[in-house]
Amino acid sequence: MGDVVAESKVDFGAFAVLNKWPSLANQRQPDREPYQVIEGTLDQCISAFMEKPAATRHLYEIRTAAQPPLVTGILSPEQVIELSRWREFL
């Protein structure tokens, strides 16, 4: 993935929304819709996500405009963590 990142430009200033899934016993409730926690830039949403306790991060997702190949329209917790790491290098 290192080569892909080196050749890819990620716009961390792009509009994004951090959403949280309703949960019960720390598990997503798939029959409910996620709700907005914050809206701002992709950078702000990544920062807000990383401030959440690691044990609850699976309940969050970031929605933004796709920026292939690294950024999809809905970013999973694993993708957000990877982008947070790459952001430090870019």
C-alpha positions as CSV (number, residue, x, y, z in Angstrom):
1,M,0.0,0.0,0.0
2,G,3.0,2.3,0.5
3,D,3.5,2.8,-3.2
4,V,-0.2,3.6,-3.7
5,V,-0.1,6.2,-0.9
6,A,3.0,7.8,-2.3
7,E,1.3,8.2,-5.7
8,S,-2.1,9.2,-4.3
9,K,-3.2,12.6,-3.2
10,V,-5.8,12.6,-0.4
11,D,-7.8,15.8,0.0
12,F,-8.0,16.0,3.8
13,G,-9.9,19.3,3.4
14,A,-12.8,17.5,1.6
15,F,-16.3,17.7,3.2
16,A,-17.0,14.7,5.5
17,V,-19.4,13.6,8.2
18,L,-18.6,11.4,11.2
19,N,-21.5,9.1,12.0
20,K,-22.2,6.8,14.9
21,W,-24.4,3.7,14.8
22,P,-26.9,3.3,17.6
23,S,-25.7,0.5,19.8
24,L,-26.8,-2.0,22.4
25,A,-24.2,-3.7,24.5
26,N,-21.5,-2.1,22.3
27,Q,-22.9,-3.7,19.2
28,R,-24.2,-1.9,16.1
29,Q,-28.0,-2.0,15.8
30,P,-28.3,-2.7,12.0
31,D,-32.1,-2.0,12.0
32,R,-31.4,1.6,13.0
33,E,-29.7,4.4,11.0
34,P,-26.4,6.0,12.0
35,Y,-26.6,9.6,13.3
36,Q,-24.3,12.5,12.6
37,V,-21.7,13.3,15.3
38,I,-19.9,16.1,13.5
39,E,-19.6,17.5,10.0
40,G,-16.5,19.3,8.7
41,T,-13.4,18.3,6.8
42,L,-12.1,14.8,6.4
43,D,-9.2,15.8,8.6
44,Q,-11.5,17.0,11.4
45,C,-13.6,13.9,11.2
46,I,-10.5,11.6,11.3
47,S,-9.3,13.6,14.4
48,A,-12.7,13.3,16.1
49,F,-12.8,9.6,15.3
50,M,-9.3,9.0,16.7
51,E,-10.3,10.7,20.0
52,K,-13.0,8.0,20.5
53,P,-12.1,5.1,22.8
54,A,-10.6,2.3,20.8
55,A,-13.2,-0.1,22.2
56,T,-16.1,1.9,20.6
57,R,-14.5,2.9,17.3
58,H,-16.3,0.1,15.5
59,L,-19.6,2.0,16.0
60,Y,-18.4,4.9,13.9
61,E,-17.9,5.6,10.2
62,I,-17.0,8.6,8.1
63,R,-18.9,9.5,4.9
64,T,-17.2,11.6,2.3
65,A,-16.8,11.9,-1.5
66,A,-14.8,9.0,-2.8
67,Q,-11.1,9.7,-3.7
68,P,-9.9,6.4,-5.3
69,P,-8.0,4.4,-4.6
70,L,-7.6,5.1,-0.8
71,V,-10.8,6.9,0.1
72,T,-14.2,5.3,-0.4
73,G,-17.6,7.0,0.1
74,I,-18.1,5.3,3.5
75,L,-14.9,4.7,5.5
76,S,-14.7,1.8,7.9
77,P,-12.9,2.2,11.2
78,E,-10.0,0.3,9.8
79,Q,-9.7,2.7,6.8
80,V,-9.9,5.7,9.1
81,I,-7.1,4.4,11.2
82,E,-5.0,3.8,8.1
83,L,-5.7,7.3,6.8
84,S,-4.8,8.7,10.2
85,R,-1.4,7.0,10.0
86,W,-0.8,8.2,6.4
87,R,-1.9,11.7,7.3
88,E,1.1,12.0,9.6
89,F,3.5,11.3,6.7
90,L,1.8,13.6,4.1
